[in-house]
Amino acid sequence: MASGSKYPDLTAFKALSFDCYGTLIDWETGFLSTVRMLTSQLAPDHPLNTDPPIEAMRRLNAITDAREQDEPMEPYNEILAESITKFAREELGLPGLPDSIAEPFGNSPGTWTPFADTVPALLRLQARYKLAILSNIDNASIAATVGQRLAPARFDAVYTAQDIGSYKPARANFEYLFEHLRADLGVDRDKGELLHVARSLVADHVPAKDLGLPSVWISRGGEREEAQGVGGSYAELKDQVAFGWRFDTLGDFADEVERQFAAKEKS
């Protein structure tokens, strides 16, 4: 434990790697408007016509996750467009989805907004660490997100599924992260210099445990069974994850980082 803190030491790491959508960016709200538009066309007593459409969101996410694994070379914006079309047809029984809905939805991640605590927390964290992103996203979407939505925070490295050719939780994505952080930023995870920060249990924390990568869970309510973006049930996955820190928000994490560095500088 860090001096004067209930948490393990956070001051020895040189870099933080982040999942982006769900951890920094509010992807649930980004999904909601399109999903609601579709589920509202169902009969009032249809089990997927609820507000919020939690089960509908889960089913769309399951379709998206399955396509990521089946088509690892396909960019995320195309996967989203095809997944929402399949969701409308197979899960909701609606006729073919027009391009006027599917294509804009596929290209929408770059327009999704960060959580209110994200940018202020990143500005504090970048004073202490090098920052990187490891995301299941396409390059156009991440460019818009980093350049517009997360500014003025800055990232020292950004790695996407489109660059890597596969999607988390594939081991290859994390190995790509380790290799490129060492080459690009001089950060060596084998020396304990890297800490991974994410919300998704399945995409991030399960492989982190398998790889022995220290991680922080930004839960954002993800321990609740009704949570939509957690990427798996914590009750079902708790034995498969081993995050060393848990915070409700990124702001809470940044607060603890500042407390620990301040205590270290005084000692």
Summary of the structure (lengths in Angstrom):
residues: 267
radius of gyration: 18.8
end to end distance: 14.9
largest distance: 66.3
contacts: 891
relative contact order: 0.17
helix: 50%
strand: 11%
